[in-house]
Amino acid sequence: MKLIILLEKDVADRDEARTIFQMVTARLADRPGVTVIGQVTDDVNDTSPPDPPG
């Protein structure tokens, strides 16, 4: 079983998006087995999954 959480937030630019992504990644860094994947898009209707890490 897997838990998948989607965080959707309007941001001013990619720098703000990167900052939020880094905060979430840092917050969950000590959780074994948790993978944080991020994607920034200008198309709110884009539902394609992000590329896998690595």
OpenMM code with the backbone's topology and positions (N, CA, C; nanometers):
from openmm import Vec3, app, unit

residues = "MET LYS LEU ILE ILE LEU LEU GLU LYS ASP VAL ALA ASP ARG ASP GLU ALA ARG THR ILE PHE GLN MET VAL THR ALA ARG LEU ALA ASP ARG PRO GLY VAL THR VAL ILE GLY GLN VAL THR ASP ASP VAL ASN ASP THR SER PRO PRO ASP PRO PRO GLY".split()
positions = [
    Vec3(0.0850, -0.1163, 0.0000),
    Vec3(0.0000, 0.0000, 0.0000),
    Vec3(0.0902, 0.1234, 0.0000),
    Vec3(0.0493, 0.2270, -0.0726),
    Vec3(0.1278, 0.3503, -0.0785),
    Vec3(0.0391, 0.4702, -0.0507),
    Vec3(0.0969, 0.5709, 0.0101),
    Vec3(0.0313, 0.6998, 0.0310),
    Vec3(0.0942, 0.7984, -0.0655),
    Vec3(0.0119, 0.8640, -0.1471),
    Vec3(0.0601, 0.9652, -0.2406),
    Vec3(-0.0128, 1.0945, -0.2083),
    Vec3(0.0639, 1.2017, -0.1859),
    Vec3(0.0071, 1.3318, -0.1512),
    Vec3(0.0448, 1.4313, -0.2589),
    Vec3(-0.0524, 1.5076, -0.3049),
    Vec3(-0.0291, 1.6115, -0.4049),
    Vec3(-0.0397, 1.7468, -0.3363),
    Vec3(0.0629, 1.8296, -0.3519),
    Vec3(0.0623, 1.9659, -0.2989),
    Vec3(0.0484, 2.0595, -0.4176),
    Vec3(-0.0607, 2.1336, -0.4221),
    Vec3(-0.0831, 2.2276, -0.5318),
    Vec3(-0.0917, 2.3682, -0.4732),
    Vec3(-0.0061, 2.4584, -0.5215),
    Vec3(-0.0008, 2.5947, -0.4688),
    Vec3(0.0395, 2.6889, -0.5802),
    Vec3(-0.0297, 2.8014, -0.5911),
    Vec3(0.0124, 2.9045, -0.6854),
    Vec3(0.1402, 2.9686, -0.6330),
    Vec3(0.2383, 2.9848, -0.7194),
    Vec3(0.3647, 3.0482, -0.6822),
    Vec3(0.3966, 3.1578, -0.7828),
    Vec3(0.4757, 3.2544, -0.7384),
    Vec3(0.5097, 3.3685, -0.8235),
    Vec3(0.6046, 3.3291, -0.9359),
    Vec3(0.6986, 3.2381, -0.9044),
    Vec3(0.7989, 3.2002, -1.0038),
    Vec3(0.8650, 3.0693, -0.9618),
    Vec3(0.9569, 3.0231, -1.0447),
    Vec3(1.0252, 2.8957, -1.0168),
    Vec3(1.1111, 2.9024, -0.8901),
    Vec3(1.1628, 3.0199, -0.8577),
    Vec3(1.2432, 3.0324, -0.7353),
    Vec3(1.1583, 3.0054, -0.6113),
    Vec3(1.0382, 3.0592, -0.6082),
    Vec3(0.9495, 3.0334, -0.4949),
    Vec3(0.9119, 2.8852, -0.4899),
    Vec3(0.8855, 2.8270, -0.6064),
    Vec3(0.8536, 2.6841, -0.6119),
    Vec3(0.9699, 2.6007, -0.5596),
    Vec3(1.0909, 2.6360, -0.6003),
    Vec3(1.2104, 2.5637, -0.5566),
    Vec3(1.2274, 2.5748, -0.4050),
    Vec3(1.2034, 2.6927, -0.3497),
    Vec3(1.2161, 2.7133, -0.2057),
    Vec3(1.1187, 2.6246, -0.1288),
    Vec3(0.9942, 2.6197, -0.1736),
    Vec3(0.8943, 2.5359, -0.1071),
    Vec3(0.9321, 2.3886, -0.1194),
    Vec3(0.9754, 2.3473, -0.2387),
    Vec3(1.0168, 2.2084, -0.2591),
    Vec3(1.1317, 2.1719, -0.1648),
    Vec3(1.2298, 2.2606, -0.1516),
    Vec3(1.3435, 2.2348, -0.0631),
    Vec3(1.2995, 2.2261, 0.0826),
    Vec3(1.2028, 2.3081, 0.1233),
    Vec3(1.1518, 2.3025, 0.2607),
    Vec3(1.0846, 2.1678, 0.2880),
    Vec3(1.0014, 2.1222, 0.1943),
    Vec3(0.9329, 1.9939, 0.2110),
    Vec3(1.0347, 1.8798, 0.2128),
    Vec3(1.1308, 1.8842, 0.1211),
    Vec3(1.2343, 1.7809, 0.1148),
    Vec3(1.3142, 1.7756, 0.2445),
    Vec3(1.3529, 1.8919, 0.2968),
    Vec3(1.4296, 1.8969, 0.4215),
    Vec3(1.3476, 1.8437, 0.5385),
    Vec3(1.2208, 1.8780, 0.5415),
    Vec3(1.1337, 1.8351, 0.6512),
    Vec3(1.1189, 1.6821, 0.6559),
    Vec3(1.1213, 1.6195, 0.5391),
    Vec3(1.1011, 1.4747, 0.5318),
    Vec3(1.2307, 1.3965, 0.5132),
    Vec3(1.3442, 1.4636, 0.5205),
    Vec3(1.4736, 1.4001, 0.4943),
    Vec3(1.5041, 1.2848, 0.5900),
    Vec3(1.4569, 1.2926, 0.7136),
    Vec3(1.4887, 1.1890, 0.8121),
    Vec3(1.3856, 1.0759, 0.8143),
    Vec3(1.2982, 1.0719, 0.7154),
    Vec3(1.1966, 0.9666, 0.7076),
    Vec3(1.2404, 0.8600, 0.6071),
    Vec3(1.2874, 0.7451, 0.6548),
    Vec3(1.3295, 0.6408, 0.5609),
    Vec3(1.2108, 0.5924, 0.4781),
    Vec3(1.2367, 0.5684, 0.3523),
    Vec3(1.1324, 0.5171, 0.2649),
    Vec3(1.0402, 0.6220, 0.2062),
    Vec3(1.0620, 0.7500, 0.2398),
    Vec3(0.9796, 0.8574, 0.1838),
    Vec3(1.0564, 0.9217, 0.0697),
    Vec3(0.9933, 0.9293, -0.0460),
    Vec3(1.0530, 0.9921, -0.1629),
    Vec3(0.9734, 1.1171, -0.1961),
    Vec3(1.0420, 1.2295, -0.2089),
    Vec3(0.9771, 1.3552, -0.2460),
    Vec3(1.0099, 1.3821, -0.3923),
    Vec3(0.9059, 1.3989, -0.4735),
    Vec3(0.9212, 1.4269, -0.6159),
    Vec3(0.8489, 1.5576, -0.6444),
    Vec3(0.9106, 1.6453, -0.7224),
    Vec3(0.8477, 1.7734, -0.7515),
    Vec3(0.8425, 1.8049, -0.8988),
    Vec3(0.7465, 1.8878, -0.9342),
    Vec3(0.7306, 1.9328, -1.0716),
    Vec3(0.6653, 2.0703, -1.0678),
    Vec3(0.7151, 2.1621, -1.1475),
    Vec3(0.6548, 2.2941, -1.1617),
    Vec3(0.5963, 2.3013, -1.3016),
    Vec3(0.4735, 2.3478, -1.3105),
    Vec3(0.4095, 2.3584, -1.4412),
    Vec3(0.3322, 2.4889, -1.4521),
    Vec3(0.3255, 2.5417, -1.5730),
    Vec3(0.2440, 2.6596, -1.5996),
    Vec3(0.1036, 2.6192, -1.6421),
    Vec3(0.0834, 2.4926, -1.6689),
    Vec3(-0.0446, 2.4420, -1.7166),
    Vec3(-0.1167, 2.3725, -1.6019),
    Vec3(-0.2179, 2.4377, -1.5463),
    Vec3(-0.2887, 2.3796, -1.4320),
    Vec3(-0.3664, 2.2545, -1.4699),
    Vec3(-0.3844, 2.2309, -1.5989),
    Vec3(-0.4549, 2.1111, -1.6439),
    Vec3(-0.3597, 1.9963, -1.6757),
    Vec3(-0.2296, 2.0187, -1.6577),
    Vec3(-0.1302, 1.9148, -1.6846),
    Vec3(-0.1325, 1.8145, -1.5700),
    Vec3(-0.1800, 1.6951, -1.5970),
    Vec3(-0.1892, 1.5928, -1.4926),
    Vec3(-0.0881, 1.4812, -1.5130),
    Vec3(0.0086, 1.5030, -1.6033),
    Vec3(0.1081, 1.3989, -1.6263),
    Vec3(0.1966, 1.3840, -1.5033),
    Vec3(0.2344, 1.2620, -1.4686),
    Vec3(0.3179, 1.2416, -1.3499),
    Vec3(0.4591, 1.2943, -1.3732),
    Vec3(0.5258, 1.3372, -1.2659),
    Vec3(0.6639, 1.3840, -1.2806),
    Vec3(0.7574, 1.2699, -1.3159),
    Vec3(0.8723, 1.3045, -1.3703),
    Vec3(0.9740, 1.2040, -1.3995),
    Vec3(1.0233, 1.1434, -1.2695),
    Vec3(1.0522, 1.0137, -1.2660),
    Vec3(1.1037, 0.9516, -1.1439),
    Vec3(1.2411, 1.0073, -1.1089),
    Vec3(1.2736, 1.0117, -0.9783),
    Vec3(1.4045, 1.0642, -0.9372),
    Vec3(1.5181, 0.9760, -0.9879),
    Vec3(1.6328, 1.0404, -1.0057),
    Vec3(1.7518, 0.9654, -1.0425),
    Vec3(1.7721, 0.9613, -1.1836),
] * unit.nanometer
topology = app.Topology()
chain = topology.addChain("A")
for resn in residues:
    res = topology.addResidue(resn, chain)
    for name in ("N", "CA", "C"):
        topology.addAtom(name, app.Element.getBySymbol(name[0]), res)
